[in-house]
Amino acid sequence: MSFNRKNSVALCAIPLLLIAGCGTDDDTFVQKTTPAKEVAQTETTPSPAPVETTPAVQPVQEVTYEIAEQAFLDARYEQAVDLFTRYTGKEPANPWGYYMLGLSAWKDGRLDVAEGAFQQSLTLDPNHLKSCINLARVLLDNQRASEALPVLDRALAIDSTSSAAFRLKGRAYHDLNQPDDAIAAYRQAITLDPTDAWSMNNLAFIWIQAGHFEDALPALARAVELRKDVAVFYNNLGMALEHTGHYTEATDAYGFAVDLDAYNEKAALNHSRVASVREDESVLPVDLTALARSFETTIESWKVATTTQATADSVVSVQPQ
């Protein structure tokens, strides 16, 4: 099946859902650049589009967790910081109060407040996995990748099957210019969660940076199949298509990115650059469905390799000394 923007636009108009408040992983991004005015994108700091100003809310006399959480869910992050600050003052033994204070402050761009809140949550509950994960995110957003790694190791000591922890390790290694370690971490994240579209995108992002555009295509084909609402994925897919000679389909992919996120200036620039490029008539359309299936096969091979290695390690560990 070839990439057809006109026939697929209805599927790609699904609004982005922000599910939070209970500590679910929130994958967000900003834009990073590559040479020649071509921009691939990966996961990092929250960067929401402008929203309508919420009318001023009268001060709440009695703060409850539910009231503070609702402010967070309504994206009233500044107010949520104030409410959870008051809540934790009233309920200082509840790690979830500090966790939500950390999330609210992170979303409001107050990284120092977020870091302190997550640290306090972990002081109260050393096994609070979500505080570990999001403390690492704050450290990464604060350009402190080397400090994020031990926090993520702590998260994996709590739950060795956390795909989010491995994904963030991939980000940390990438920031530290250790692409091989980043690739290994993203592969592990995807092996643990074959629907982890962000790890697929971030893995493809490394391959795009290295100029391995053919390698990036299957991962991105699966990522956009899983998440039709993320502009970044379509921008990166467009780049991989463009650099493999598929200019028409690249134009469509960039166009999808702009349709999904009108504020994505990089995707708009990419779209403008390739829209008038004439494609070689001998180039065959890309079958994204087939590429996505091939990436699923690759994931299965990673799982087999991981299981084989684990079995081998187990055999070695029981050998007599």
C-alpha positions as CSV (number, residue, x, y, z in Angstrom):
1,M,0.0,0.0,0.0
2,S,1.5,3.3,-1.0
3,F,1.4,6.5,1.0
4,N,-1.7,8.4,0.1
5,R,-2.3,11.7,1.9
6,K,-5.7,12.4,0.4
7,N,-7.2,9.0,1.3
8,S,-5.6,9.0,4.8
9,V,-6.2,12.6,6.0
10,A,-9.3,11.6,8.0
11,L,-7.2,9.1,10.0
12,C,-4.5,11.6,10.6
13,A,-6.8,14.3,12.1
14,I,-7.1,12.5,15.5
15,P,-6.5,15.0,18.2
16,L,-3.6,14.6,20.6
17,L,-4.8,13.2,23.9
18,L,-3.1,14.4,27.1
19,I,-3.6,11.6,29.7
20,A,-2.0,12.6,33.0
21,G,-2.7,13.0,36.6
22,C,-2.1,9.3,37.4
23,G,1.5,9.3,36.3
24,T,1.2,8.1,32.7
25,D,4.2,8.7,30.5
26,D,3.8,11.9,28.5
27,D,6.0,11.9,25.4
28,T,6.6,15.4,24.1
29,F,9.2,17.1,22.0
30,V,10.9,20.2,20.6
31,Q,12.7,20.5,17.3
32,K,16.4,19.7,16.6
33,T,18.2,20.5,13.5
34,T,20.4,18.6,11.0
35,P,22.5,20.0,8.2
36,A,21.3,21.6,4.9
37,K,18.2,23.2,6.5
38,E,16.6,19.7,7.0
39,V,15.1,19.1,10.4
40,A,14.4,15.8,12.1
41,Q,12.8,15.8,15.4
42,T,13.0,13.8,18.6
43,E,11.4,13.6,22.1
44,T,12.3,16.2,24.7
45,T,10.8,19.2,26.6
46,P,7.1,19.8,26.6
47,S,6.2,22.6,24.1
48,P,2.4,23.0,23.9
49,A,0.8,25.2,21.2
50,P,-0.7,28.4,22.5
51,V,-4.2,27.9,24.1
52,E,-6.9,30.2,24.9
53,T,-6.4,32.0,28.3
54,T,-8.5,30.4,31.1
55,P,-10.5,32.9,33.0
56,A,-9.2,33.7,36.5
57,V,-10.3,31.2,39.1
58,Q,-11.2,32.4,42.6
59,P,-8.8,31.2,45.3
60,V,-9.7,27.8,46.7
61,Q,-10.3,27.8,50.4
62,E,-9.9,24.1,51.0
63,V,-7.4,22.4,48.7
64,T,-8.0,18.7,47.9
65,Y,-5.9,16.3,45.7
66,E,-8.9,16.1,43.3
67,I,-9.1,19.9,42.9
68,A,-5.4,20.3,42.3
69,E,-5.4,17.3,39.9
70,Q,-8.2,18.8,37.9
71,A,-6.2,22.0,37.4
72,F,-3.4,19.8,36.0
73,L,-5.8,17.9,33.7
74,D,-7.2,21.3,32.5
75,A,-3.6,22.3,31.6
76,R,-3.7,25.1,34.2
77,Y,-0.2,24.2,35.2
78,E,0.7,27.4,37.0
79,Q,-2.4,27.1,39.2
80,A,-1.7,23.4,39.6
81,V,1.7,24.2,41.0
82,D,0.2,26.5,43.5
83,L,-2.6,24.1,44.5
84,F,-0.2,21.1,44.9
85,T,2.2,23.2,46.9
86,R,-0.6,24.0,49.3
87,Y,-1.8,20.3,49.2
88,T,1.7,19.0,50.1
89,G,1.9,21.5,52.9
90,K,-1.3,20.0,54.3
91,E,-0.4,16.3,53.4
92,P,3.4,16.2,53.6
93,A,3.5,12.4,53.9
94,N,1.8,11.7,50.6
95,P,4.4,11.0,47.8
96,W,1.8,11.3,45.1
97,G,1.2,15.0,46.1
98,Y,4.9,15.7,45.5
99,Y,4.8,13.7,42.3
100,M,1.9,15.7,40.9
101,L,3.6,18.9,42.1
102,G,6.7,17.8,40.1
103,L,4.6,17.1,37.0
104,S,2.8,20.4,37.2
105,A,6.1,22.4,37.7
106,W,7.7,20.5,34.8
107,K,4.8,21.3,32.5
108,D,5.0,24.9,33.6
109,G,8.7,25.1,32.8
110,R,9.9,25.4,36.4
111,L,12.5,22.7,36.3
112,D,14.1,23.4,39.7
113,V,10.7,23.2,41.5
114,A,10.0,19.9,39.6
115,E,13.3,18.4,40.5
116,G,12.8,19.2,44.2
117,A,9.3,17.8,44.2
118,F,10.3,14.5,42.5
119,Q,13.2,14.2,44.9
120,Q,10.9,14.6,47.9
121,S,8.5,12.0,46.5
122,L,11.4,9.6,46.3
123,T,12.4,10.4,49.8
124,L,9.0,9.4,51.0
125,D,8.8,6.4,48.7
126,P,12.1,5.2,47.4
127,N,10.4,2.8,45.0
128,H,8.2,5.4,43.4
129,L,8.9,4.5,39.8
130,K,7.1,7.3,38.1
131,S,9.0,9.9,40.2
132,C,12.3,8.3,39.0
133,I,11.2,8.4,35.4
134,N,10.1,12.0,35.5
135,L,13.0,13.2,37.6
136,A,15.2,11.8,34.8
137,R,13.1,13.8,32.3
138,V,13.7,17.0,34.2
139,L,17.4,16.3,34.4
140,L,17.5,15.7,30.6
141,D,15.6,18.8,29.9
142,N,18.0,20.7,32.1
143,Q,21.0,19.4,30.0
144,R,22.2,17.1,32.8
145,A,22.2,13.7,30.9
146,S,25.0,12.3,33.0
147,E,23.0,12.8,36.2
148,A,19.9,11.3,34.6
149,L,21.6,7.9,33.9
150,P,21.9,6.8,37.6
151,V,18.3,7.9,38.2
152,L,17.2,5.7,35.3
153,D,19.3,2.8,36.6
154,R,17.5,3.2,39.9
155,A,14.2,3.1,38.0
156,L,15.2,-0.1,36.3
157,A,16.2,-1.6,39.6
158,I,12.6,-1.0,40.7
159,D,11.2,-2.3,37.4
160,S,13.5,-4.0,34.9
161,T,10.7,-4.1,32.3
162,S,10.2,-0.3,32.1
163,S,10.3,0.6,28.5
164,A,10.1,4.3,29.4
165,A,13.3,4.0,31.5
166,F,15.1,2.5,28.6
167,R,13.7,5.1,26.2
168,L,15.0,7.9,28.4
169,K,18.4,6.1,28.7
170,G,18.4,6.3,24.9
171,R,17.9,10.1,25.1
172,A,20.6,10.4,27.8
173,Y,23.2,8.5,25.7
174,H,22.2,10.4,22.6
175,D,22.7,13.7,24.5
176,L,26.1,12.4,25.6
177,N,27.1,11.6,22.0
178,Q,27.0,7.9,22.6
179,P,24.9,6.7,19.6
180,D,25.7,3.0,19.9
181,D,24.5,3.0,23.5
182,A,21.5,5.0,22.6
183,I,20.5,2.6,19.8
184,A,20.9,-0.3,22.2
185,A,18.6,1.4,24.8
186,Y,16.0,2.2,22.2
187,R,16.0,-1.4,20.9
188,Q,15.5,-2.6,24.5
189,A,12.6,-0.2,25.0
190,I,11.0,-1.4,21.8
191,T,11.6,-5.1,22.7
192,L,9.8,-4.6,26.0
193,D,7.0,-2.6,24.4
194,P,6.5,-3.2,20.6
195,T,4.1,-0.3,20.5
196,D,6.6,2.3,21.8
197,A,6.3,4.6,18.9
198,W,8.5,7.3,20.5
199,S,11.4,4.9,20.8
200,M,10.9,4.0,17.2
201,N,11.0,7.6,16.2
202,N,14.0,8.4,18.3
203,L,15.9,5.3,17.0
204,A,15.1,6.5,13.4
205,F,16.3,10.0,14.4
206,I,19.7,8.6,15.1
207,W,19.8,6.8,11.8
208,I,18.7,10.0,10.0
209,Q,21.5,11.9,11.7
210,A,24.0,9.3,10.5
211,G,22.6,9.4,7.0
212,H,21.1,5.9,7.1
213,F,17.8,6.8,5.7
214,E,16.9,3.4,4.4
215,D,17.3,2.0,7.9
216,A,15.1,4.7,9.3
217,L,12.1,4.0,7.0
218,P,10.7,0.8,8.6
219,A,10.8,2.2,12.1
220,L,9.1,5.4,11.0
221,A,6.5,3.5,9.0
222,R,5.6,1.5,12.1
223,A,5.6,4.7,14.3
224,V,3.1,6.5,12.1
225,E,1.0,3.4,11.9
226,L,0.8,3.3,15.7
227,R,0.4,7.1,16.2
228,K,-1.3,9.0,13.5
229,D,-1.5,12.1,15.6
230,V,2.1,13.0,16.1
231,A,3.5,15.6,13.6
232,V,7.1,14.8,14.5
233,F,6.8,11.3,13.2
234,Y,5.5,12.5,9.8
235,N,8.3,15.1,9.6
236,N,10.9,12.5,10.1
237,L,9.2,10.0,7.8
238,G,9.2,12.8,5.2
239,M,13.0,13.2,5.6
240,A,13.6,9.5,5.2
241,L,11.4,9.4,2.1
242,E,13.0,12.5,0.7
243,H,16.5,11.2,1.0
244,T,15.6,7.9,-0.6
245,G,14.3,9.7,-3.7
246,H,10.6,9.6,-2.9
247,Y,9.9,13.3,-3.2
248,T,6.1,13.0,-3.8
249,E,5.5,10.9,-0.8
250,A,7.9,13.1,1.3
251,T,5.8,16.1,0.3
252,D,2.7,14.3,1.6
253,A,4.4,13.3,4.8
254,Y,5.6,16.8,5.5
255,G,2.1,18.1,4.7
256,F,0.6,15.7,7.2
257,A,3.0,17.1,9.8
258,V,1.8,20.6,9.1
259,D,-1.9,19.5,9.1
260,L,-1.4,18.0,12.5
261,D,0.7,20.9,13.9
262,A,0.3,24.3,12.3
263,Y,3.1,25.6,14.5
264,N,5.6,23.1,13.3
265,E,7.8,25.6,11.3
266,K,10.4,23.0,10.5
267,A,7.9,20.7,8.8
268,A,6.5,23.6,6.9
269,L,10.0,24.5,5.6
270,N,10.7,20.9,4.7
271,H,7.4,20.8,2.8
272,S,8.2,24.0,0.9
273,R,11.6,22.7,0.0
274,V,10.5,19.5,-1.6
275,A,7.1,20.3,-3.0
276,S,8.5,21.5,-6.3
277,V,11.2,18.8,-6.7
278,R,10.6,16.6,-9.6
279,E,10.7,12.9,-8.8
280,D,12.5,10.3,-11.0
281,E,9.8,8.5,-12.9
282,S,11.5,5.2,-12.3
283,V,11.1,5.5,-8.5
284,L,8.4,3.1,-7.3
285,P,6.0,4.1,-4.5
286,V,6.9,3.1,-1.0
287,D,4.7,0.4,0.6
288,L,4.6,1.7,4.2
289,T,2.4,-1.2,5.4
290,A,5.0,-3.7,4.2
291,L,7.8,-1.7,5.8
292,A,5.9,-1.6,9.1
293,R,5.4,-5.4,9.0
294,S,9.2,-5.8,8.3
295,F,9.9,-3.7,11.4
296,E,7.7,-5.9,13.5
297,T,9.7,-8.9,12.2
298,T,12.9,-7.1,13.2
299,I,11.5,-6.6,16.7
300,E,10.7,-10.3,17.0
301,S,14.3,-11.0,16.0
302,W,15.5,-8.7,18.8
303,K,13.3,-10.5,21.3
304,V,14.8,-13.9,20.2
305,A,18.3,-12.5,20.5
306,T,17.5,-11.1,24.0
307,T,16.1,-14.4,25.2
308,T,19.0,-16.4,23.8
309,Q,21.5,-14.1,25.5
310,A,19.6,-14.3,28.8
311,T,19.6,-18.1,28.6
312,A,23.3,-18.1,27.8
313,D,24.0,-15.8,30.8
314,S,22.0,-18.1,33.0
315,V,24.0,-21.1,31.9
316,V,27.2,-19.3,32.6
317,S,26.1,-18.2,36.0
318,V,25.5,-21.8,37.3
319,Q,28.9,-23.2,36.2
320,P,31.0,-24.5,39.1
321,Q,33.7,-22.1,40.3
